[in-house]
Amino acid sequence: MRSHTAYLTFNTSERCAIVNINPQVEAELAKSGIKEGLCLVNAMHITSSVFINDNEPGLHRDFLKWVENLAPYAPEAYQHNLTGEDNGDAHLKRTIMGREVVVAVTDGALDFGPWERIFYGEFDGRRDKRVLVKIIGE
C-alpha cells in the first residue's frame, strides 16, 4: 500500500465562504499515482469545514444563510467569546457542516455520485488555514 499526503492552504477574503476544492484534490490524486484506494480530505482548523455536495452557487448561498440562521455571528451571544475570541458561531457552523470527507478512488479517479464535489467551508476567514489530503491505496 502507498500513501500520498498534501496540505492545501486557503485564505478567503470573506468571513464566511464556500470554495470548490475538487480540482486541487484531483490534482493531488493524479500526483499520487494511486489507482484504487481512499482519499481523506479534512479541515485542520476548528472554524472551517470540508463537505460534499452540488457545485451550484444558489445552494452555496443557501448553506451560508442556513448556518448563519442556526448560529448567527453575535460576539456577545457565545460563552466561548469570553476568552477574547469572536468566533463562537464559527465553531458551531463547522460542527454542522462537518470536518472531513472520505471518497473512494476507483481507476485513478474520485468515485462520486452525480453532481458530487468536495468543498471547503470557511466560517472565520481572512487568514491562512490548512486542509489535509491523504490518499492511500495501490
C-alpha positions in Angstrom: 0.0 0.0 0.0 1.2 3.5 -0.8 0.2 6.9 0.6 0.3 10.5 -0.5 -0.1 13.5 1.8 -0.6 17.1 0.8 -1.6 20.3 2.6 -3.7 22.8 0.8 -3.9 26.4 2.2 -6.9 28.6 1.9 -7.4 32.3 2.8 -10.8 33.7 2.0 -11.4 37.4 1.7 -14.8 37.0 3.4 -15.5 35.8 6.9 -17.8 33.0 5.5 -17.3 31.4 2.2 -17.7 28.1 0.3 -14.8 27.1 -2.1 -14.9 24.3 -4.6 -11.6 22.4 -3.8 -12.3 19.4 -6.1 -9.7 20.5 -8.7 -6.9 20.7 -6.1 -7.9 17.3 -4.6 -8.0 15.7 -8.1 -4.5 17.2 -8.8 -3.2 15.5 -5.6 -4.8 12.2 -6.7 -3.0 12.5 -10.0 0.3 13.2 -8.3 -0.2 10.2 -6.0 -0.4 7.7 -8.9 -2.9 5.7 -6.8 -5.5 3.9 -8.8 -7.5 2.1 -6.2 -8.0 3.3 -2.6 -9.4 6.0 -0.4 -9.0 9.8 -0.3 -9.4 11.6 3.0 -9.9 15.4 2.9 -10.2 17.2 6.2 -10.2 20.8 7.5 -7.4 21.2 10.0 -9.0 24.2 11.8 -11.9 24.1 14.1 -13.7 27.0 12.4 -13.7 25.6 8.9 -15.3 22.6 7.2 -14.9 20.1 4.3 -18.1 18.6 2.8 -19.5 17.0 -0.3 -22.4 18.5 -2.2 -23.5 20.0 -5.5 -21.5 22.8 -7.2 -24.4 25.2 -7.5 -24.0 28.8 -6.4 -27.6 29.2 -5.2 -27.2 26.1 -3.0 -23.9 27.5 -1.5 -25.7 30.8 -0.6 -28.5 28.7 0.9 -25.9 26.8 3.1 -24.3 30.0 4.3 -27.7 31.5 5.1 -28.9 28.3 6.8 -25.8 28.1 9.1 -26.0 31.8 9.8 -29.6 31.3 11.0 -28.6 28.4 13.2 -25.5 30.1 14.6 -25.6 33.8 13.9 -22.5 35.9 14.2 -23.1 37.7 17.5 -20.0 38.0 19.6 -21.9 38.8 22.8 -24.0 35.6 22.5 -21.4 32.9 23.0 -19.6 31.8 26.2 -16.6 30.9 24.0 -16.2 34.6 23.1 -15.5 35.4 26.8 -12.0 34.1 26.1 -11.3 37.1 23.9 -12.4 35.4 20.6 -15.4 36.5 18.5 -15.8 33.2 16.6 -18.1 31.1 18.8 -20.5 30.9 15.9 -17.8 29.6 13.5 -17.2 26.6 15.8 -20.9 25.7 15.7 -21.1 26.2 11.9 -18.1 23.8 11.4 -19.8 21.2 13.6 -23.0 21.4 11.5 -21.2 21.3 8.1 -18.6 18.6 9.0 -14.9 18.1 9.5 -13.9 15.7 6.7 -14.9 13.5 3.8 -13.7 10.2 2.5 -14.1 9.4 -1.2 -13.3 6.1 -2.9 -10.7 6.1 -5.6 -11.6 3.8 -8.5 -9.5 3.5 -11.6 -7.5 6.6 -10.6 -10.5 8.9 -10.2 -12.6 10.1 -7.3 -15.6 7.8 -7.4 -18.5 10.3 -7.0 -22.2 10.1 -7.5 -23.8 12.5 -10.0 -23.1 16.2 -9.2 -20.9 15.4 -6.1 -17.9 17.7 -5.5 -15.7 18.5 -2.5 -16.0 21.9 -0.8 -14.1 23.9 1.8 -16.4 25.8 4.1 -14.9 28.8 5.8 -16.7 30.4 8.8 -14.0 32.6 10.4 -11.9 33.6 7.3 -9.3 36.2 6.3 -6.3 34.1 7.4 -4.5 31.1 6.2 -6.0 27.7 7.1 -4.9 24.2 6.0 -6.7 21.3 4.6 -5.2 17.8 4.7 -5.4 15.5 1.7 -4.4 11.9 2.5 -4.6 9.3 -0.2 -3.9 5.6 0.4 -4.1 2.6 -1.8 -2.4 0.8 -4.7 
